[in-house]
Amino acid sequence: MARKNRIKFKSRGFRQILVGGGTLKAVSGAGYRIHSHAPGTSVRTFIGGYGGGRVIAFVVTQPKTAEEAESQREALEAAVHGA
């Protein structure tokens, strides 16, 4: 008879992956790659609170005019699709 396999979920281990240095580096790196292709942006990386916490990166714009906002949005879209 075939032996049954069991998978045991280890929350502490999963959390270490979600907030560990490797994940932080990967998520932050993705944010900075997008930032490097979209002038006038800044990056913010932090541990969010959703689901016990995970690494999140934002690429932010601060346009002063509608034209600048449109230009930055287009640059961000191109950077995201090319990243």
N, C-alpha and C positions, 0 to 999 in steps of 0.2 A: 504494500500500500504506500502511496506517495506521502511524503512528510509535509506537513503544513508549515509554511513560513509565516512569521509574525514580524510586523514592523512596529517598533515602539517609538512614538513621537517624543522627542526630548526638547522641551520648550527652551531650556537654557542654551542648548547647542544651536537651535534655530535663531535665537536672539543674538548669539555671538556672530552668526553669519550676517544678520540684518544690520548690525551696528558696528561690525568689526572694521579693522583698518583697511582690509582689501576692498570691502564694499564702499567704504568712505572714499578711497582713492579712485575707484571706478566711477562712482556717481559724480564726484567732484570733477574728475577728468572730463566726463561727458559735458558737464556744465561749462567748463573752461574752453572746450573745443567749440561749442556753439558760440560762446562769448567772443572767441578769436575771429569768428567769421561775421560778427554783427557789431559794427562800430556803435559806440554810445551806450553800451550795456554794462551791467555789473553782475557779478555772481554771488550768491549767498548759499552756503551749504550748512545744514544743521541736522540734528536728530529730531524728527517729528514725533508727535505723540500718538498717531493713529496705530491701533493694533499693538500697543506696547512699545512703539518707537521703531523708526527706521530712518535711514539716511535719505535726505531730500535735498535737491539742488534747484535753485531758481535762477534764471537769467532774466534780469529786470531792465526795463527801459524807463527813462524819465523825460519824455518829450515835452517841449514847451509850446509847440504849435501842432495843429492838425496835420500839416504836411510832414513834419518831423515824425509824428506818431505813425503815419502811414508808411513812411520810408523805413522806420525801425521795425515795424511789423513785417514788412516784406523781407527785410534782411534776416530777421529771426526765422521766418518760414523757410527761406532758402537754406539757412544754416542747419536747421533741424532736419530737413530732407536730405541734406548733404552729409550730415554727421553720422 
